[in-house]
């Protein structure tokens, strides 16, 4: 009974949040129209233009770039901890990754603003850019991939490893042919969770991405993400402007729902 109640409560909370965001977005969807958010030339709510396309592109690029950087590094880190590192190294290394996972996003943003942005600016101004956002968000989601992938790798049945050894497979062949396929579902789940976190990251990208509403032509151009847009403008938005910010939140929820549907509907994606 307790498990059923907890499950029902969790589902109800998700539905309530989604319903709240949808109710806030409906006035803009009805009054402005869904296509206006994609076809308007710019984002100037006070002038009646609500173009979200540059922020959609910025959000997708920051998320995909961060995941493409963090996923291989996280999986390699997990293999090092769970397979190759001796115990006296693996323990402290895992603690270090766990500490990194708990660092607040504003601290990552502050470090990026003080250290990373000037380094990028030395190569090509202004420094606050899509590249800075990708690197910082990758650093933030890397512990998620590393820790969950390590747990999945450690959960591989020992019988499979012993069977590989009995067949004469070396460590590298065992990892490639046995361990990684057996841990595939856990590794992919960790990457999906990291993607969802990257989509929702706000403070760090607000501090280091430049917050310019434009379609980037290179990784060194400033961008604004949907989350940063909400954080920047919600405090003073009113009327259609406020409702348009709810549309930004609705788009983010839709992205996450899309990740879940892809995972569920792709045959074998989350099954070993």
Buried (B, 14 or more C-beta within 10 A) or exposed (E): EEEEEEEEEEEEEEEEEBEEBBEBBBBBBEEBEEEBBEEBEEBEBEEEBBBBBBBBBBBBBBBEBBBEBBBEBBBBBBBBBBBEBEEEEBEEBBEEBEEBBEEEBEEBBBBBBEEBBEEBBEEEEBBBBBBBBBBBBBBBBBBBBBBBBBBBBBEBEEEBBEEBEEEEBEEEEBBEBBBBBBBBBBBBBBBBBBBBBBBBBBBBBBBBBBBBBBEBEEBBBBBBBBBBBBBBBBEEBEEBBBBBBBBBBBBBBEBBEEBEEEBEEEEEBBEE
